[in-house]
Amino acid sequence: MRPRNIIFLLLALGVRSIAQITTQTSSDHDLSTSPNSLGLSSPPQASQTLPDAISSSTFASPSETTAPEQISSGTLPSPSDPTSTGSQTTSPKQTSTDTLPSSSDPASTTQTSTSDASTPTSPEPESGQWDVETNPDGSEEVFFAPSDSNPLMIAYYADWTNPTIPDFLDWIDFAFAIPTKSFSLAWDDPHSAPLQLAHLVSAAHAVGTKVKLSIGGWTGSRYFSPAVSSPQNRQTFVKSIVDTYYQYNLDGIEIDWEYPGREGQDGNLVDHKDSQNFLAFLQLLRSCLPRTAKLTAAVAPQTFADEHGQPMKDCSGFAKVLDWILIMNYDTFDGSPDPGPNAPLFDGCKNSTEPDSNAVGAFKIFKNAGFREKQMVLGIPAYGYAFRRHPSPAFVKTDDGGDRGSVTFRSLIQQNALQRADDGSFQSSGGFSRQWDECSSTPFLHSSDGGQVISYDDPESVRKKARFAQAMGMRGVNLFELSGDTEDWALLKAMAGGLYSS
Ligand SMILES: *[C@@H]1O[C@H](CO)[C@@H](O)[C@H](O)[C@H]1NC(C)=O
């Protein structure tokens, strides 16, 4: 990939400033074959029922006034308007708990009054919000008013890890709550997740960071299809979500259904009407959440399946009800027998067997399907993918202790495959050598005898992706997930550097 090719690509997308996006051209290594499975890295599976309600009054209220500290690193450019990015001082609207529906009986079909809830209550929606417009004939239409504010820095908190929380993020997404077969919510880990989420919300709110609950995930999408399949089921499911929203003093909900109309993980229930039911569910959920709540969806780099199993060409109905989509641009070669990039920025060599499974391709797909730039957030992995061909002296263990699968950036450093150099970059060590794959704009490591290949992301590739998101006018970037980054947030700071560059 030569820089001029990148310029061509970005011009085709209507970008004004491309001068700062360049790549290194150092690699001749073949990193491409057929990407197939897409999805989040697998959390441990669990399907317990939601534990007893924790009274929201036991949690600290979000601070109204505490301004977050700036990141201490001198390398991070300050956003021009600190009040609209990481330094939000506006606390989420407090909601009086006595108006809330009871959450003591999740299976109850008692309905929140959806017709009341859908009536706008706030006279002046802030920009970047969902709103309702009244047509001349008196009918109402939901629309989304994009925000002009600075792009968002977001990261996932995975409940199977125990990450520390940086104080400079706009949003944290807590992963995962899981739909049950009775259409309520369970946790990945019913013993620790409820307290983790409670602590996360108070810690995050204290530094001006908002929290969304992510529902589903790769191993948690089995029962989405029946949960949205009828008006009655949707009512039950929405009530459980709204109860949880209030119970934990959340700021938003992310639906991570992998995937409507497609099976995803083996055993997931699937129906040809999934996507239209999904939309009806999102509309109901939107109308039952307060207007300040953000409603988002995590998506693969392709649109939802239509009734015939084909990617939908028109997603404008979804674009009207979702604040933004999170494009899960990772796991591209998970499941492929041959090494390939985990999270390509683009099909830089124009010979990928999945030319759209990358950040640029996904951006174009969703733009053409009806999403605005400001409704797209680019997902960026804090992990790589190890492929092992044969035993070799230099060897990195994956996160689950195996020799093939995902491995966090932090673990690559802990296992001495990467070392921080004096200039802050991460260089290979321990019998590995690092090369740059110009076809995907990501680095990879290979052991000297070729026995193991690890495609991954580091501050260099992450910065380019965030720069791309910024140049396209996207809503922001989202790291999966916090525990994969270094203790001093090398990846998040590189993301911020790319996002706030001019
Ligand atoms: C794609 O092109 C690059 C650069 O020319 C090359 O190194 C790589 O082997 C090609 N991959 C495939 C699958 O053809």
The ligand as a Gaussian input file, in Angstrom:
#p B3LYP/6-31G(d) Opt

LIG

0 1
 C       -1.985000      -9.095000      -1.477000
 O       -1.049000      -8.150000      -1.947000
 C        0.100000      -8.009000      -1.125000
 C        0.930000      -6.858000      -1.662000
 O        1.154000      -7.003000      -3.022000
 C        0.860000      -9.320000      -1.097000
 O        1.991000      -9.206000      -0.252000
 C       -0.056000     -10.409000      -0.570000
 O        0.587000     -11.642000      -0.652000
 C       -1.358000     -10.458000      -1.380000
 N       -2.247000     -11.398000      -0.753000
 C       -2.989000     -12.245000      -1.447000
 C       -3.895000     -13.130000      -0.658000
 O       -2.947000     -12.329000      -2.646000

